[in-house]
């Protein structure tokens, strides 16, 4: 074997190694993107499930007063017997401003707060970039009048707290809830 053959083999081997390293980096980046997307989707699904459970109980066992106390596009306070124990609970959901979650790199994310019976607000979710409530009366018309709301639509947008490159993976969920106790 000549010197030229040996040098050619080293060059071809080096190029092959560079291709394998590039493939490995691409696989690693793809795995990270998929993992980040899955985390965002999972967070959105879990949040919607908690809110559907709470919102479906609006007015449960509440008598003599309107069960919805405060309602606007990013804030709701309502009464319900959450524990089904005969005790009426006051539940509040609200959205923080963008300065609250200072420990993440996402400049748009916020905390979604949930408070029960005037306990200190606790951020139940990090990475929420959009939370919007829409109320509907029994005819399906939009309303914010607490005494006419029969259905509530939740729109939730969750992003990863850390970017992949310059992009934050995003998940969007919608749910419509018509609590039985509000009547239709």
C-alpha positions in Angstrom: 0.0 0.0 0.0 1.4 3.4 -1.0 1.6 6.6 1.0 -1.1 8.1 -1.2 -3.5 5.2 -0.4 -2.9 5.7 3.3 -3.6 9.4 3.1 -6.7 8.8 1.1 -8.0 6.3 3.7 -7.4 8.8 6.5 -9.2 11.6 4.6 -12.2 9.3 3.8 -12.2 8.0 7.4 -12.1 11.6 8.7 -15.0 12.7 6.5 -17.0 9.6 7.6 -16.4 10.5 11.3 -17.5 14.1 10.7 -20.7 12.9 9.1 -21.4 10.5 12.0 -20.8 13.4 14.5 -23.2 15.7 12.5 -25.8 13.0 12.5 -25.4 12.5 16.3 -25.8 16.3 16.9 -28.9 16.4 14.7 -30.4 13.4 16.6 -29.7 15.1 19.9 -31.3 18.3 18.8 -34.4 16.5 17.5 -34.7 14.6 20.7 -34.5 17.8 22.7 -37.2 19.5 20.5 -39.5 16.5 20.9 -39.0 16.4 24.7 -39.6 20.1 25.1 -42.8 19.9 22.9 -44.0 16.9 25.0 -43.5 18.8 28.2 -45.5 21.8 26.9 -48.3 19.5 25.7 -48.4 17.6 29.0 -48.5 20.9 31.0 -51.4 22.2 28.9 -53.3 18.9 29.2 -52.9 18.8 33.0 -54.0 22.4 33.4 -57.1 22.0 31.3 -58.0 18.9 33.3 -57.7 20.7 36.6 -59.7 23.7 35.4 -62.4 21.5 33.8 -62.8 19.7 37.1 -63.0 23.0 39.1 -65.2 24.9 36.6 -67.7 22.0 36.2 -68.4 22.4 39.9 -69.2 26.1 39.8 -72.3 26.6 41.9 -72.3 23.1 43.3 -74.4 23.2 46.5 -74.4 27.0 46.5 -77.8 28.4 47.4 -79.1 32.0 47.8 -76.3 33.8 45.9 -74.7 34.0 42.5 -71.9 31.4 42.3 -69.7 33.5 40.0 -68.4 36.5 41.9 -65.9 38.0 39.5 -65.5 37.3 35.8 -63.3 38.9 33.1 -61.1 37.6 30.4 -58.2 36.6 32.7 -59.7 36.3 36.1 -62.6 34.4 37.7 -63.7 33.9 41.3 -66.5 31.5 42.0 -68.2 29.4 44.7 -68.5 25.7 44.8 -68.4 22.7 47.1 -65.1 21.4 45.6 -64.6 18.6 48.2 -68.3 17.5 48.1 -68.2 17.8 51.9 -71.0 20.4 52.4 -68.5 23.2 52.8 -68.7 26.0 50.2 -65.3 27.0 48.8 -64.2 30.2 47.1 -62.0 29.5 44.1 -60.0 32.1 42.2 -58.0 31.8 39.0 -55.9 34.7 37.7 -52.9 35.3 35.5 -49.7 37.0 36.7 -47.8 39.6 34.8 -44.7 38.6 32.8 -42.3 39.7 35.6 -43.5 37.0 38.1 -41.6 34.0 36.7 -38.2 35.5 36.8 -36.4 32.2 36.9 -37.1 31.2 33.3 -35.6 32.4 30.1 -39.0 32.8 28.3 -39.9 36.5 28.4 -43.6 35.8 27.7 -44.4 33.2 30.3 -46.5 33.8 33.4 -47.9 32.0 36.4 -51.5 30.9 36.4 -52.6 31.3 40.0 -55.2 29.2 41.7 -56.4 30.1 45.2 -59.0 28.3 47.4 -60.7 30.1 50.3 -58.5 33.2 50.2 -55.3 31.2 50.7 -52.2 32.9 49.3 -52.1 32.6 45.6 -50.1 29.7 44.3 -48.7 29.5 40.8 -50.1 26.1 39.6 -48.5 26.4 36.2 -45.4 28.0 34.8 -45.0 28.6 31.1 -48.5 29.9 30.5 -48.4 32.7 27.9 -52.1 33.0 27.2 -55.1 32.4 29.4 -58.5 33.7 28.3 -62.0 33.2 29.6 -65.1 33.8 27.6 -68.6 33.6 29.1 -71.7 32.7 27.2 -75.4 33.0 28.2 -78.0 30.3 27.6 -78.5 31.5 24.0 -74.7 31.2 23.3 -74.1 35.0 23.2 -70.9 36.3 24.8 -71.4 37.9 28.2 -69.4 39.0 31.2 -72.5 39.5 33.4 -72.0 37.0 36.2 -75.7 36.3 36.6 -76.2 35.3 33.0 -73.1 33.1 32.4 -74.1 29.5 31.6 -71.0 28.3 29.7 -67.3 29.2 30.1 -64.7 28.7 27.4 -61.1 28.4 28.4 -58.3 29.2 26.0 -54.9 28.2 27.2 -51.5 28.7 25.6 -48.4 27.1 27.2 -44.8 27.6 26.0 -41.6 25.9 27.1 -39.7 27.8 29.7 -36.5 27.4 27.8 -36.0 27.8 24.0 -34.7 25.4 21.4 -32.5 27.8 19.5 -34.7 30.9 19.6 -38.0 29.1 19.5 -40.2 28.1 22.5 -42.4 25.0 21.8 -46.0 25.9 22.2 -49.2 24.0 23.0 -52.7 25.5 22.7 -55.8 24.0 24.3 -59.5 25.0 24.4 -62.3 23.7 26.6 -65.9 24.7 27.0 -67.6 23.9 30.3 -71.3 24.2 31.1 -71.6 23.7 34.9 -74.8 21.8 35.7 -75.5 24.1 38.7 -75.6 27.2 36.4 -78.5 25.7 34.6 -79.1 25.9 30.8 
